[in-house]
Amino acid sequence: MTQPAALFVSHGAPTLPLEDDNPAREFLRALGRDLRKGTPPNGILVISAHWETEAPTVSLAEQPETIHDFHGFPEALYRMDYPVPGAPLLARRVQALLKSKGMQVESDPSRGLDHGAWVPLNEMFPEARIPVTQLSVMPGQSASAHYAIGEALQPLKEEGILILASGGAVHNLMQYRRDPVNVADWARSFDDYLAECVTAGDVQGLLDPVSHPEIAKAHPTDEHFLPFFVALGAAGDKKGDVLHRSFSHGSLSMASYGWD
């Protein structure tokens, strides 16, 4: 495939930076090396599952802090820092694009990078030089609403901006706690379905909330799936590529997809 301008990556557990045997971690590192070849992105817009708001909101932080938004994990994680420059001009551009489509959009002057952003970014772009801003997700709003946000952001791809959606292709923490080793059949089934729809460009199959009988198990809450629809909306050619598939900690899918 050509270098993707819209990506969805599954960021997994916060411990990903410490998991040397996790194939998804090596995938993210290899993906970053590919993206840095030739002309790297001018900026990165991250849509993270871990920033939830009522209306689309962008961060204007000039030097976003590294947010350790988790508890009970190894101390080494809390010492990690991702000192990347912010991208307030990109954030303003995102605001303008969404407003041009009649959307209400807010800004936050100081929002930092949560682990849905800095965990994959630290693997993909460890030098922390490319300016980054975040865009929130809105749990309770539909997949179609997030798809429309992505459609509004399509011009960014022509401006050298990487649209990086970060969530989880299958994200059920109850199953994770119940069996952190074996992958449940329902999780594999939904993961297979998602890959089939992406490669076929089946937008309707993806946007339909009851498109798969296991959707309620795969996503008991929707925040980790919503970034996917922003990336899908931002894609020109809706037929995407499967970039990686694996499972981590039992039934957490680490699937990643790219478009364009």
C-alpha positions in Angstrom: 0.0 0.0 0.0 1.0 3.6 -0.3 1.9 5.5 2.9 -1.3 5.8 4.8 -2.7 9.3 5.7 -5.4 7.9 7.9 -4.7 5.2 10.5 -6.5 3.3 13.2 -4.3 1.6 15.8 -5.2 -0.4 18.8 -3.1 0.8 21.7 -3.8 -2.0 24.1 -2.9 -1.9 27.8 -0.8 1.0 29.2 2.0 -1.5 29.8 2.6 -1.8 26.0 5.9 0.2 26.3 7.2 -2.5 28.7 6.1 -5.6 26.7 9.1 -6.6 24.6 7.4 -9.8 23.5 4.2 -8.1 22.3 4.1 -8.3 18.4 1.9 -5.2 18.3 4.7 -3.1 19.9 7.2 -4.2 17.2 4.5 -3.5 14.5 4.1 0.1 15.8 7.9 0.6 15.7 8.1 -0.7 12.1 5.1 1.4 11.1 6.8 4.5 12.5 10.0 3.7 10.6 8.0 3.5 7.4 6.2 6.8 8.1 9.5 8.5 8.8 11.0 7.5 5.4 11.1 10.2 2.8 8.9 13.1 4.0 7.6 12.6 7.5 4.2 14.1 8.5 4.1 17.9 9.1 1.9 17.3 12.1 -0.1 14.6 13.8 -3.8 14.7 14.8 -4.5 12.0 17.4 -8.1 10.9 18.1 -7.9 9.1 21.4 -10.4 6.9 23.1 -9.2 8.4 26.4 -10.4 11.9 25.9 -14.2 12.0 26.2 -16.3 15.2 25.8 -19.8 16.3 24.9 -18.7 18.2 21.8 -15.6 17.7 19.6 -12.7 19.4 21.4 -9.2 20.1 20.3 -6.1 20.8 22.4 -4.3 24.1 22.0 -1.4 23.1 24.3 1.9 24.3 23.0 3.9 21.8 25.1 1.4 19.0 26.0 2.1 17.2 29.2 2.3 13.4 29.3 -0.8 12.3 31.2 -0.5 9.1 33.2 -4.2 8.3 33.2 -4.1 4.9 34.8 -3.6 3.3 38.2 -1.9 0.3 39.7 0.7 -0.2 37.0 4.5 -0.6 37.3 6.3 2.5 38.5 8.4 2.7 35.3 5.3 3.7 33.4 4.8 6.8 35.6 8.3 7.9 34.9 7.8 7.9 31.1 7.6 11.2 29.4 6.8 12.1 25.8 8.1 15.7 25.4 6.6 16.4 22.0 5.8 19.9 20.8 2.1 20.8 20.6 0.3 21.9 17.4 -2.1 24.7 18.2 -2.2 25.9 14.6 -3.3 22.5 13.5 -5.9 22.5 16.3 -7.3 25.7 15.0 -7.3 24.3 11.5 -9.3 21.3 12.8 -11.7 23.7 14.4 -12.2 25.6 11.2 -12.8 22.5 9.2 -15.4 21.2 11.6 -17.2 24.5 11.9 -17.3 24.8 8.1 -19.6 21.7 8.2 -21.8 23.2 10.8 -20.4 21.3 13.8 -20.0 22.7 17.2 -16.4 22.4 18.3 -14.6 23.4 21.5 -11.0 23.9 22.5 -9.0 23.2 25.6 -6.0 25.5 26.2 -3.9 23.0 28.1 -5.0 19.4 27.5 -2.0 17.0 27.4 -1.6 13.6 25.8 -3.3 10.7 27.4 -1.9 7.2 27.1 -4.1 6.5 24.1 -2.0 9.1 22.4 1.5 8.9 23.8 1.8 5.1 24.1 1.6 4.5 20.4 3.3 7.7 19.5 6.3 6.8 21.7 6.7 3.6 19.7 6.1 5.2 16.3 7.9 8.5 16.7 10.4 8.1 19.6 12.3 11.2 18.8 9.1 13.3 19.7 9.8 16.0 17.1 6.6 16.1 15.0 4.0 18.5 16.5 0.9 16.7 17.9 -2.6 17.8 18.9 -5.5 15.7 20.2 -9.2 15.6 19.2 -11.7 14.1 21.6 -14.4 11.5 21.1 -18.0 11.8 22.2 -19.5 8.7 23.8 -23.2 8.7 23.3 -22.9 10.2 19.8 -23.2 7.8 16.9 -20.6 6.1 14.8 -22.1 8.1 11.9 -21.4 11.4 13.7 -17.8 10.5 14.2 -17.6 9.3 10.5 -18.8 12.8 9.6 -16.0 14.4 11.6 -13.5 12.3 9.7 -15.1 13.4 6.4 -14.7 17.0 7.4 -11.0 16.4 8.2 -10.1 15.0 4.7 -8.3 18.2 3.6 -5.7 17.6 6.3 -4.2 14.7 4.3 -3.3 17.0 1.5 -1.6 19.3 4.0 0.8 16.5 5.2 -1.1 15.8 8.4 -1.2 12.2 9.7 -4.7 11.4 11.1 -4.0 8.8 13.8 -7.1 7.3 15.5 -6.2 5.3 18.6 -8.6 2.9 20.4 -9.2 -0.8 20.4 -10.6 -3.1 17.7 -12.0 -5.4 20.4 -12.0 -3.9 23.9 -13.8 -5.8 26.7 -12.0 -5.3 30.1 -14.3 -7.8 31.8 -13.1 -10.5 29.5 -9.5 -9.2 30.1 -9.9 -9.7 33.8 -11.7 -13.0 33.4 -9.2 -14.7 31.1 -6.0 -12.7 30.3 -4.5 -15.5 28.3 -7.0 -17.1 25.9 -8.9 -15.3 23.2 -12.6 -15.8 23.2 -14.4 -17.1 20.1 -16.7 -14.1 20.0 -13.6 -11.7 20.1 -12.0 -13.5 17.1 -15.3 -13.5 15.3 -15.8 -9.7 15.6 -12.1 -9.1 14.8 -12.5 -11.2 11.6 -15.6 -9.3 10.7 -14.0 -5.9 11.1 -11.0 -6.9 8.9 -13.4 -8.2 6.2 -15.4 -5.0 6.2 -12.3 -2.8 6.1 -10.7 -4.6 3.1 -14.1 -4.7 1.3 -14.8 -1.0 1.9 -18.1 -1.9 3.5 -18.9 1.4 5.1 -22.5 0.5 5.8 -21.6 -2.8 7.5 -19.2 -0.9 9.7 -21.6 2.0 10.6 -24.6 -0.3 11.4 -24.6 -0.6 15.2 -26.0 -4.2 15.0 -23.8 -5.2 12.1 -22.4 -8.1 14.1 -24.0 -10.2 16.8 -21.1 -9.9 19.1 -20.8 -6.1 18.9 -22.1 -5.7 22.5 -19.3 -8.1 23.8 -16.6 -6.6 21.6 -17.4 -3.1 22.8 -19.5 -3.0 26.0 -18.8 0.8 25.8 -18.1 2.6 22.6 -15.2 5.0 23.4 -12.5 2.6 22.1 -14.4 2.0 18.8 -15.3 5.6 18.0 -11.8 6.7 16.9 -12.0 4.1 14.2 -14.9 5.9 12.5 -13.1 9.2 12.4 -10.2 7.5 10.5 -12.7 5.7 8.2 -14.5 9.0 7.4 -11.1 10.7 6.7 -10.3 8.0 4.1 -10.6 8.8 0.5 -10.7 5.2 -0.8 -12.8 3.4 1.8 -11.1 0.1 1.0 -8.5 -0.1 3.7 -5.6 -2.3 4.4 -5.1 -4.6 7.4 -1.7 -3.5 8.8 -1.6 -5.7 11.8 -3.6 -8.3 13.7 -2.9 -9.9 17.0 -4.4 -10.2 20.5 -2.9 -9.0 23.8 -3.9 -9.9 27.3 -6.5 -12.3 26.2 -9.3 -10.7 24.2 -7.8 -7.2 23.6 -7.5 -7.0 19.8 -4.4 -5.1 18.6 -5.6 -4.8 15.0 -4.5 -1.7 13.0 -5.8 -0.4 9.7 -4.7 2.1 7.2 -6.4 4.0 4.4 -5.0 6.0 1.4 
